[in-house]
Structures are given as C-alpha cells and as structure tokens.
Amino acid sequence: MSHPLFLVDAFVDQPFSGNPAGICILDREQPASWMQNVALEMNQAETAFVHKRADGSWNLRWFTPTVEVSLCGHATLAAAHALWHHAGETAATLEFHTRSGRLTATRIGDEIQLDFPADFPQSIAQVPPQLVQLLGQQPHWFGQGREYLLAVVDHADTVRNFIPNNELIAVFTPIGLILTAAGDQGVDMVSRFFAPNHGIPEDPVTGSAHCLLACYWGNRLDKTHLRAQQASPRGGLLTLDWQGERVLLSGKARTMLTGEFHG
C-alpha cells in the first residue's frame, strides 16, 4: 500500500528557509505505531498525517521522530498547503480535528493563517542552574506555558549567537525550551526553540511556541499584531495576531518534494 507523501517548507522567508515537515495523506486511519515509524523514517521535526472525515473536515496528528505531540504549527501550515496544492481541496478555510481541539487554516493571499489556542506563560522563581550555565547569566525572565519553558534575555544578538548544549537542555527541559528577546531589524521578537527530549535538537520554526510568545510579547509591548523571527540557522518569519484566547499565525509555505510512501 502506498500513501501520498510531501516535504513542505513552512514559514518560509526565502528558498531553503523555514521548517520542513513531512505530510502524509491517508485514505483511512492508521495505527499510531505505524505513523510513529513513518515519522522516524522521515526524520523531520514533525510529520503530519491527515485523513478526511465524512463531513469534509480533516483529522490531523503530528509525530516527531520519537513521540506524538499535542500541537504543531509548522506541520499544520504545511498540511494545509499540501491539501490545497496536491489533494484538490478548494475551500478557503480547512478545519482540522486534533489533540488540541478544532483548528483552522485559511488562505489569505499568498499566506496561510492558522487559528490556534493562546498559551499564557507563568513566571517561575527558581531558575534551573543548567540554564544559567548555558546563558552565562541569569535570564531577564523565566517561566512556563502549557508545555514549553520560556527564557527571556536582554538582547536579540544573545539569541542569535547562543550555542546550545542539548545535553544540558535535556536535563531541565521536559518538552521544549524557548529562548527569546525583543526584536530588531523590523521584527518585534526573535526566538529559538530546542526540544532534545523529543528528538529535536533545534527546531527551525516553531508555530506552537509562538502561541506563547504572542501572549508574552503582546503583554510586554502592549501590541496585538506582531512580527516574529525565529533565528535558527534556516530561519523563518511569522505574523502573529493575538486575539484573547486565540492566536492567529500567518506565513508562507512551499513544496520541496513529492512522492509516495510504501509501507
């Protein structure tokens, strides 16, 4: 049995930028163990699996090479792109049923806008000593959202020049660590994201992390419309609209590879 399979770069700024995601379009539900093995074979930060429901909406699940995750922005954007460009979808808005509830993707010009739940970080007084060791200083602010830790530093260049030690990050980071600072060069924030315990040493562009970043920087800057740069080696740009309990994330995508998975 074969399944259509695509490699799509999400939140792209230019060619060979953004975050690659595998997208597998299924004609029927498959066991989680099978999807996990496909994700390991693909070896991308996430591989998304979509399956059409009787009402025309889609089931959507995301897997890293090692685990299933509850929310993934770049693979959702990539999945919507693949459905519009390669699976004959024509609706302006696609509806996905996921472990994080109902999500939507809407075509707006040459961008795709995702409607995701907001993630409000809470301050943590005790900073892990491993984080201080990594940064060489105390972070300006430290806290946690639903799943991710957030460390705020004083300068964008500190984020860009940060050299990760994933063995240290894995000690105190159950799922993911966001490193961020106020932006420069026309963006409101810069960030990087590390999830070594989920098989992701550094994620190129992390949509779900920006559900948290939109709330933190929206409050701090008193803004609801923000531009964000994820300053990974590949890099990516996002537009964020914070709307109370929801965050709208917008970006571009491009197909890099098409094929079939046999297995």
C-alpha positions as CSV (number, residue, x, y, z in Angstrom):
1,M,0.0,0.0,0.0
2,S,1.3,3.5,-0.9
3,H,0.4,6.9,0.5
4,P,1.0,10.3,-1.0
5,L,3.9,12.0,0.8
6,F,5.2,15.5,0.6
7,L,8.0,17.6,2.1
8,V,6.8,21.1,2.6
9,D,8.8,24.1,4.0
10,A,6.6,26.2,6.3
11,F,7.0,29.8,7.4
12,V,9.5,30.3,4.7
13,D,11.3,33.6,4.1
14,Q,13.3,32.6,1.0
15,P,14.3,29.3,-0.7
16,F,15.7,26.7,1.7
17,S,14.4,28.5,4.8
18,G,11.5,27.8,7.2
19,N,10.7,24.5,8.8
20,P,10.4,21.3,6.7
21,A,7.5,19.0,7.5
22,G,6.5,15.6,6.1
23,I,2.9,15.4,5.1
24,C,1.2,12.0,4.6
25,I,-2.3,11.9,3.2
26,L,-4.2,8.8,4.3
27,D,-7.3,7.2,2.8
28,R,-8.1,5.6,6.2
29,E,-7.0,5.7,9.8
30,Q,-3.7,4.0,10.6
31,P,-2.3,2.8,13.9
32,A,-0.3,5.2,15.9
33,S,2.6,2.8,15.9
34,W,2.7,2.9,12.1
35,M,2.6,6.7,12.0
36,Q,5.4,6.8,14.5
37,N,7.5,4.6,12.4
38,V,6.9,6.7,9.3
39,A,7.8,9.8,11.2
40,L,11.1,8.1,12.3
41,E,11.7,7.2,8.6
42,M,11.1,10.8,7.5
43,N,13.3,12.1,10.3
44,Q,11.8,15.6,10.2
45,A,11.0,17.7,13.3
46,E,7.4,16.7,12.6
47,T,5.5,14.6,10.2
48,A,1.8,15.3,9.9
49,F,-0.9,12.7,9.0
50,V,-4.2,13.9,7.6
51,H,-7.3,11.8,7.0
52,K,-10.6,13.2,5.6
53,R,-13.8,12.8,7.6
54,A,-17.3,12.2,6.3
55,D,-18.2,15.9,6.9
56,G,-15.3,17.2,4.7
57,S,-13.1,18.2,7.6
58,W,-9.8,16.5,8.4
59,N,-8.3,14.5,11.2
60,L,-4.7,15.7,11.9
61,R,-2.0,14.2,14.0
62,W,1.7,15.2,14.4
63,F,4.7,13.0,15.2
64,T,8.3,13.8,15.9
65,P,10.8,11.0,15.2
66,T,10.2,9.8,18.7
67,V,6.8,10.9,20.1
68,E,3.3,12.1,19.1
69,V,2.8,15.8,20.0
70,S,-0.3,17.7,21.0
71,L,0.2,20.8,18.8
72,C,2.4,21.7,15.9
73,G,2.1,24.9,13.9
74,H,4.5,24.5,11.0
75,A,3.2,21.0,10.1
76,T,-0.4,22.3,10.2
77,L,0.5,25.1,7.9
78,A,2.4,22.6,5.7
79,A,-0.6,20.1,5.7
80,A,-3.0,22.9,4.6
81,H,-0.6,23.8,1.8
82,A,-0.4,20.2,0.7
83,L,-4.1,19.7,0.7
84,W,-4.7,22.9,-1.4
85,H,-1.9,22.3,-3.9
86,H,-1.8,18.5,-4.2
87,A,-5.1,17.0,-2.9
88,G,-7.7,19.0,-4.7
89,E,-9.0,21.0,-1.8
90,T,-10.8,24.2,-2.8
91,A,-12.4,25.5,0.4
92,A,-10.9,28.8,1.5
93,T,-10.8,27.5,5.1
94,L,-9.8,24.0,6.2
95,E,-11.0,22.5,9.5
96,F,-8.7,20.1,11.5
97,H,-9.6,17.9,14.4
98,T,-6.6,17.4,16.7
99,R,-5.5,16.6,20.2
100,S,-5.6,20.4,20.8
101,G,-9.2,20.7,19.6
102,R,-10.6,22.2,16.5
103,L,-8.0,24.2,14.4
104,T,-8.4,26.0,11.1
105,A,-6.2,27.2,8.3
106,T,-7.3,29.9,5.9
107,R,-5.9,31.1,2.6
108,I,-5.2,34.9,2.7
109,G,-3.4,36.0,-0.4
110,D,-0.1,34.0,-0.7
111,E,-0.1,33.3,3.1
112,I,-1.8,30.7,5.3
113,Q,-3.4,31.8,8.6
114,L,-3.7,29.3,11.4
115,D,-6.2,29.8,14.3
116,F,-4.5,28.3,17.4
117,P,-5.2,28.4,21.2
118,A,-3.3,31.1,23.1
119,D,-0.7,30.0,25.7
120,F,-0.1,32.3,28.7
121,P,3.2,31.7,30.4
122,Q,3.5,31.9,34.2
123,S,6.6,33.1,36.0
124,I,8.9,30.6,37.7
125,A,11.0,32.0,40.6
126,Q,13.6,29.2,40.6
127,V,15.8,29.3,37.5
128,P,17.5,26.0,36.7
129,P,21.2,26.2,37.3
130,Q,21.8,24.5,34.0
131,L,20.1,27.4,32.2
132,V,22.3,29.9,34.0
133,Q,25.3,27.9,33.0
134,L,24.1,27.8,29.3
135,L,23.5,31.6,29.2
136,G,26.4,32.6,31.3
137,Q,23.9,34.8,33.3
138,Q,20.5,34.9,34.8
139,P,17.7,35.3,32.3
140,H,15.8,38.5,32.3
141,W,12.6,36.5,32.9
142,F,11.8,32.8,33.2
143,G,8.5,31.0,33.0
144,Q,6.4,28.2,31.6
145,G,3.4,27.8,29.3
146,R,1.3,24.6,28.9
147,E,4.3,22.6,27.8
148,Y,7.3,24.8,27.0
149,L,9.8,26.7,29.2
150,L,10.5,30.3,28.2
151,A,13.7,32.1,28.9
152,V,13.9,35.8,28.1
153,V,17.2,37.6,27.6
154,D,18.1,41.2,27.1
155,H,19.4,41.3,23.5
156,A,18.4,39.8,20.2
157,D,22.1,39.0,19.4
158,T,22.2,36.9,22.5
159,V,19.5,34.7,21.0
160,R,21.2,34.7,17.6
161,N,24.6,33.8,18.9
162,F,23.5,31.3,21.5
163,I,25.4,28.0,21.3
164,P,23.2,25.2,22.6
165,N,24.3,22.3,24.7
166,N,21.5,19.8,24.2
167,E,22.7,17.5,27.0
168,L,22.3,20.4,29.5
169,I,19.0,21.5,28.0
170,A,17.6,17.9,28.2
171,V,18.3,17.9,32.0
172,F,15.8,20.6,32.9
173,T,13.5,20.8,29.8
174,P,10.8,18.0,29.7
175,I,9.5,19.1,26.3
176,G,10.8,22.3,24.9
177,L,12.8,25.5,25.7
178,I,12.2,28.8,24.0
179,L,14.9,31.4,24.1
180,T,13.7,34.9,23.2
181,A,14.5,38.6,23.2
182,A,12.9,41.8,22.0
183,G,13.3,42.1,18.2
184,D,15.3,44.4,15.9
185,Q,15.6,44.7,12.2
186,G,11.9,45.3,11.7
187,V,10.5,42.4,14.0
188,D,9.0,42.6,17.4
189,M,10.7,39.5,18.8
190,V,13.4,36.9,18.0
191,S,13.5,33.4,19.3
192,R,14.9,29.9,19.1
193,F,13.5,26.6,20.2
194,F,15.1,23.4,21.5
195,A,13.4,20.0,22.3
196,P,16.2,17.4,22.6
197,N,14.0,15.1,24.7
198,H,11.5,14.9,21.8
199,G,14.2,14.2,19.2
200,I,14.5,17.8,18.1
201,P,17.9,19.4,18.9
202,E,16.8,22.7,17.4
203,D,13.5,23.3,15.6
204,P,13.9,25.7,12.6
205,V,10.5,27.5,13.0
206,T,8.0,26.5,15.8
207,G,4.4,27.7,15.3
208,S,3.2,26.3,18.7
209,A,5.9,28.2,20.5
210,H,4.6,31.5,19.1
211,C,1.2,30.9,20.7
212,L,3.2,31.5,23.9
213,L,5.4,34.2,22.5
214,A,2.5,36.2,21.2
215,C,1.0,36.4,24.7
216,Y,4.3,37.2,26.4
217,W,5.4,39.9,24.0
218,G,1.9,41.1,23.4
219,N,1.6,41.9,27.1
220,R,5.1,43.4,27.4
221,L,4.9,45.5,24.2
222,D,1.1,46.3,24.6
223,K,0.6,45.1,21.0
224,T,-1.8,42.5,19.4
225,H,-0.2,42.5,15.9
226,L,3.4,41.3,15.9
227,R,6.1,40.2,13.6
228,A,8.3,37.4,14.7
229,Q,11.6,35.9,13.5
230,Q,12.8,32.5,14.6
231,A,16.6,32.9,14.4
232,S,17.6,29.3,13.7
233,P,20.2,28.5,11.1
234,R,17.4,28.1,8.5
235,G,15.3,31.0,9.9
236,G,11.7,31.9,9.4
237,L,9.2,34.7,9.7
238,L,5.7,34.7,11.2
239,T,2.9,37.3,11.6
240,L,1.0,37.0,14.9
241,D,-2.4,38.4,15.8
242,W,-3.2,37.9,19.5
243,Q,-7.0,37.8,20.0
244,G,-7.5,37.0,23.6
245,E,-7.8,33.2,23.9
246,R,-6.7,32.6,20.4
247,V,-3.6,33.4,18.3
248,L,-3.6,33.7,14.5
249,L,-0.3,32.7,13.0
250,S,0.4,33.5,9.4
251,G,3.2,32.5,7.0
252,K,4.1,31.1,3.6
253,A,4.9,27.6,2.5
254,R,6.4,25.8,-0.5
255,T,6.5,22.2,-1.6
256,M,10.0,20.8,-1.9
257,L,9.4,17.2,-2.6
258,T,6.5,15.0,-3.7
259,G,6.3,11.2,-3.7
260,E,4.7,8.1,-2.3
261,F,5.4,6.2,0.9
262,H,5.4,2.4,0.6
263,G,5.0,0.6,3.8
